[in-house]
Amino acid sequence: MFQRVSNKFQDNVIRRLDPVAGAPVRGLHEKADTLADAWTPILQQPKASPEGTAITACKLGKATGPDRLGNDWYRAYEPELTPILALLLDKWYAAGTFPTSFLDADIFCLKKGGDQRNALNFRPLALLNTDYKILTRILATRISRTLPERLHPNQNGFVPGRTIHETLHLFEAAQQMVMDDPEQAEAVAMLLDFKKAYDSIDRQYMLQVLRQHGYPEQFVNAIWNLHEGTQVRFIANGSRSRKVQVTSGIRQVPASTHFVHSGTGATIPAT
């Protein structure tokens, strides 16, 4: 770390010191900032792998997926698992094929209140394998920077750099405009919500939207292969049901929820 700049008593060779990242480029005969350059290994920002970052982002204490290897296990062995996952995920993504375990999920139903005899008063929660969640988090991170330029400015949910407060400010401004303009005294604001939005999205339509927005075919195929053939088992009283095929909707994981849902909700522009 602490290298001598000049070996004065031997060959008088000045050792090369790499400049700190982001520093102005020096000319050949310009004096080096030896103090900063000597500390380059420390001053440089650490380069974390996307796989390691995704593992670290997995919250501890969560229920495991069907393979029983939960977030806690991946977090505990993150240094050993990161290079293995990096190799596997890259190859799977490049080939467009993923393990069949990526298509599996266990469904646990949480009580929402109300009459417990009514199935609609339960919220189904999909328990997914952690390696699947790591991949989808990486995909979401890679494409999140494209959302602001592809989604309408009024779409503030799940878009980096936007907040729900902007929508509230817009609504307040609209209210004030109506109050100031007598001609708009009869104006009505419609607050709409999709019932079972995640479960009702048509997957073919989802692919059409992704292609219309210009996303690479490799990415579109990856999203398709992570949804086509999905199957679930329901957990009740500690037992699991038979496997049930799921043919519509998207999974509520980072890549799907934060991007695909918002993108699918956008209208396809005319061609």
Contacts in CASP RR format, 6 or more apart in sequence:
PFRMAT RR
TARGET T0000
AUTHOR 0000-0000-0000
METHOD contacts of the structure
MODEL  1
MFQRVSNKFQDNVIRRLDPVAGAPVRGLHEKADTLADAWTPILQQPKASP
EGTAITACKLGKATGPDRLGNDWYRAYEPELTPILALLLDKWYAAGTFPT
SFLDADIFCLKKGGDQRNALNFRPLALLNTDYKILTRILATRISRTLPER
LHPNQNGFVPGRTIHETLHLFEAAQQMVMDDPEQAEAVAMLLDFKKAYDS
IDRQYMLQVLRQHGYPEQFVNAIWNLHEGTQVRFIANGSRSRKVQVTSGI
RQVPASTHFVHSGTGATIPAT
1 38 0 8 1.000
1 39 0 8 1.000
1 41 0 8 1.000
1 42 0 8 1.000
2 38 0 8 1.000
3 15 0 8 1.000
3 17 0 8 1.000
3 38 0 8 1.000
4 15 0 8 1.000
5 14 0 8 1.000
5 15 0 8 1.000
5 17 0 8 1.000
5 34 0 8 1.000
6 12 0 8 1.000
6 13 0 8 1.000
6 14 0 8 1.000
6 15 0 8 1.000
7 13 0 8 1.000
7 15 0 8 1.000
17 32 0 8 1.000
17 34 0 8 1.000
17 37 0 8 1.000
17 38 0 8 1.000
17 40 0 8 1.000
18 37 0 8 1.000
18 40 0 8 1.000
19 25 0 8 1.000
19 26 0 8 1.000
19 32 0 8 1.000
19 33 0 8 1.000
19 36 0 8 1.000
19 37 0 8 1.000
19 40 0 8 1.000
20 36 0 8 1.000
20 37 0 8 1.000
20 39 0 8 1.000
20 40 0 8 1.000
20 43 0 8 1.000
20 44 0 8 1.000
21 40 0 8 1.000
21 43 0 8 1.000
21 44 0 8 1.000
21 45 0 8 1.000
23 33 0 8 1.000
23 36 0 8 1.000
26 32 0 8 1.000
36 43 0 8 1.000
49 82 0 8 1.000
49 86 0 8 1.000
50 86 0 8 1.000
50 138 0 8 1.000
50 141 0 8 1.000
50 142 0 8 1.000
51 81 0 8 1.000
51 82 0 8 1.000
51 85 0 8 1.000
51 86 0 8 1.000
51 89 0 8 1.000
51 134 0 8 1.000
51 138 0 8 1.000
52 78 0 8 1.000
52 82 0 8 1.000
52 85 0 8 1.000
53 141 0 8 1.000
54 133 0 8 1.000
54 134 0 8 1.000
54 135 0 8 1.000
54 137 0 8 1.000
54 138 0 8 1.000
54 141 0 8 1.000
55 74 0 8 1.000
55 75 0 8 1.000
55 78 0 8 1.000
55 81 0 8 1.000
55 82 0 8 1.000
55 85 0 8 1.000
55 134 0 8 1.000
56 75 0 8 1.000
56 78 0 8 1.000
57 137 0 8 1.000
58 71 0 8 1.000
58 74 0 8 1.000
58 75 0 8 1.000
58 130 0 8 1.000
58 133 0 8 1.000
58 134 0 8 1.000
59 71 0 8 1.000
60 71 0 8 1.000
60 72 0 8 1.000
60 75 0 8 1.000
61 71 0 8 1.000
61 72 0 8 1.000
62 70 0 8 1.000
62 71 0 8 1.000
62 72 0 8 1.000
63 108 0 8 1.000
63 127 0 8 1.000
64 70 0 8 1.000
64 71 0 8 1.000
64 127 0 8 1.000
64 130 0 8 1.000
65 105 0 8 1.000
65 106 0 8 1.000
65 127 0 8 1.000
65 128 0 8 1.000
65 129 0 8 1.000
65 130 0 8 1.000
66 101 0 8 1.000
66 104 0 8 1.000
66 105 0 8 1.000
66 106 0 8 1.000
66 127 0 8 1.000
66 129 0 8 1.000
66 233 0 8 1.000
67 101 0 8 1.000
67 129 0 8 1.000
67 131 0 8 1.000
69 129 0 8 1.000
69 130 0 8 1.000
69 131 0 8 1.000
70 129 0 8 1.000
70 130 0 8 1.000
71 130 0 8 1.000
73 130 0 8 1.000
74 81 0 8 1.000
74 130 0 8 1.000
74 131 0 8 1.000
74 134 0 8 1.000
85 131 0 8 1.000
85 134 0 8 1.000
89 134 0 8 1.000
89 135 0 8 1.000
89 138 0 8 1.000
92 98 0 8 1.000
92 99 0 8 1.000
92 135 0 8 1.000
93 135 0 8 1.000
93 218 0 8 1.000
93 222 0 8 1.000
94 218 0 8 1.000
96 218 0 8 1.000
96 221 0 8 1.000
96 222 0 8 1.000
96 225 0 8 1.000
97 225 0 8 1.000
98 135 0 8 1.000
98 225 0 8 1.000
98 226 0 8 1.000
101 129 0 8 1.000
101 131 0 8 1.000
101 132 0 8 1.000
102 129 0 8 1.000
102 131 0 8 1.000
102 132 0 8 1.000
102 135 0 8 1.000
102 226 0 8 1.000
103 226 0 8 1.000
103 229 0 8 1.000
103 230 0 8 1.000
103 231 0 8 1.000
104 129 0 8 1.000
104 230 0 8 1.000
104 231 0 8 1.000
104 232 0 8 1.000
104 233 0 8 1.000
104 243 0 8 1.000
105 126 0 8 1.000
105 127 0 8 1.000
105 128 0 8 1.000
105 230 0 8 1.000
105 231 0 8 1.000
105 232 0 8 1.000
105 233 0 8 1.000
105 251 0 8 1.000
106 126 0 8 1.000
106 127 0 8 1.000
106 232 0 8 1.000
106 233 0 8 1.000
106 234 0 8 1.000
106 235 0 8 1.000
106 240 0 8 1.000
107 124 0 8 1.000
107 125 0 8 1.000
107 126 0 8 1.000
107 127 0 8 1.000
107 232 0 8 1.000
107 233 0 8 1.000
107 234 0 8 1.000
107 235 0 8 1.000
108 124 0 8 1.000
108 125 0 8 1.000
108 127 0 8 1.000
108 235 0 8 1.000
109 122 0 8 1.000
109 123 0 8 1.000
109 124 0 8 1.000
109 125 0 8 1.000
109 234 0 8 1.000
109 236 0 8 1.000
110 122 0 8 1.000
110 123 0 8 1.000
110 124 0 8 1.000
110 125 0 8 1.000
111 121 0 8 1.000
111 122 0 8 1.000
111 123 0 8 1.000
112 121 0 8 1.000
112 122 0 8 1.000
112 123 0 8 1.000
113 121 0 8 1.000
114 121 0 8 1.000
115 121 0 8 1.000
116 122 0 8 1.000
126 232 0 8 1.000
126 251 0 8 1.000
126 252 0 8 1.000
127 235 0 8 1.000
128 251 0 8 1.000
128 253 0 8 1.000
132 226 0 8 1.000
132 253 0 8 1.000
133 253 0 8 1.000
133 254 0 8 1.000
135 226 0 8 1.000
135 255 0 8 1.000
136 226 0 8 1.000
136 251 0 8 1.000
136 253 0 8 1.000
136 254 0 8 1.000
136 255 0 8 1.000
136 256 0 8 1.000
137 253 0 8 1.000
137 254 0 8 1.000
137 255 0 8 1.000
139 219 0 8 1.000
139 222 0 8 1.000
139 223 0 8 1.000
139 254 0 8 1.000
139 255 0 8 1.000
140 254 0 8 1.000
140 255 0 8 1.000
140 258 0 8 1.000
140 259 0 8 1.000
141 254 0 8 1.000
143 215 0 8 1.000
143 219 0 8 1.000
143 255 0 8 1.000
143 259 0 8 1.000
144 160 0 8 1.000
144 258 0 8 1.000
144 259 0 8 1.000
145 160 0 8 1.000
146 215 0 8 1.000
147 158 0 8 1.000
147 159 0 8 1.000
147 160 0 8 1.000
147 259 0 8 1.000
147 262 0 8 1.000
148 159 0 8 1.000
148 160 0 8 1.000
148 161 0 8 1.000
148 162 0 8 1.000
150 213 0 8 1.000
150 263 0 8 1.000
150 266 0 8 1.000
151 159 0 8 1.000
151 262 0 8 1.000
151 263 0 8 1.000
151 266 0 8 1.000
152 266 0 8 1.000
154 167 0 8 1.000
154 170 0 8 1.000
155 162 0 8 1.000
155 262 0 8 1.000
155 266 0 8 1.000
156 162 0 8 1.000
156 163 0 8 1.000
156 164 0 8 1.000
156 166 0 8 1.000
156 167 0 8 1.000
157 164 0 8 1.000
157 262 0 8 1.000
158 257 0 8 1.000
158 258 0 8 1.000
158 259 0 8 1.000
158 261 0 8 1.000
158 262 0 8 1.000
159 262 0 8 1.000
171 189 0 8 1.000
174 189 0 8 1.000
175 189 0 8 1.000
177 184 0 8 1.000
178 184 0 8 1.000
178 185 0 8 1.000
178 187 0 8 1.000
194 200 0 8 1.000
197 261 0 8 1.000
198 249 0 8 1.000
198 250 0 8 1.000
198 251 0 8 1.000
198 252 0 8 1.000
198 256 0 8 1.000
198 257 0 8 1.000
198 261 0 8 1.000
199 248 0 8 1.000
199 249 0 8 1.000
200 248 0 8 1.000
200 249 0 8 1.000
201 248 0 8 1.000
201 249 0 8 1.000
201 250 0 8 1.000
201 260 0 8 1.000
201 261 0 8 1.000
201 264 0 8 1.000
202 248 0 8 1.000
202 249 0 8 1.000
203 224 0 8 1.000
203 227 0 8 1.000
203 228 0 8 1.000
203 247 0 8 1.000
203 248 0 8 1.000
203 249 0 8 1.000
203 250 0 8 1.000
205 264 0 8 1.000
206 223 0 8 1.000
206 250 0 8 1.000
206 260 0 8 1.000
206 264 0 8 1.000
207 220 0 8 1.000
207 223 0 8 1.000
207 224 0 8 1.000
208 268 0 8 1.000
209 263 0 8 1.000
209 264 0 8 1.000
209 265 0 8 1.000
209 266 0 8 1.000
209 268 0 8 1.000
210 219 0 8 1.000
210 220 0 8 1.000
210 223 0 8 1.000
210 260 0 8 1.000
210 263 0 8 1.000
211 217 0 8 1.000
211 220 0 8 1.000
212 268 0 8 1.000
212 269 0 8 1.000
212 271 0 8 1.000
213 263 0 8 1.000
213 266 0 8 1.000
223 255 0 8 1.000
223 256 0 8 1.000
223 260 0 8 1.000
226 251 0 8 1.000
226 255 0 8 1.000
227 249 0 8 1.000
227 250 0 8 1.000
227 251 0 8 1.000
227 256 0 8 1.000
229 245 0 8 1.000
229 246 0 8 1.000
229 247 0 8 1.000
230 245 0 8 1.000
230 246 0 8 1.000
230 251 0 8 1.000
231 243 0 8 1.000
231 244 0 8 1.000
231 245 0 8 1.000
231 246 0 8 1.000
232 243 0 8 1.000
232 244 0 8 1.000
232 246 0 8 1.000
233 240 0 8 1.000
233 241 0 8 1.000
233 242 0 8 1.000
233 243 0 8 1.000
233 244 0 8 1.000
234 240 0 8 1.000
234 241 0 8 1.000
234 244 0 8 1.000
235 241 0 8 1.000
250 256 0 8 1.000
250 257 0 8 1.000
250 260 0 8 1.000
250 261 0 8 1.000
250 264 0 8 1.000
END
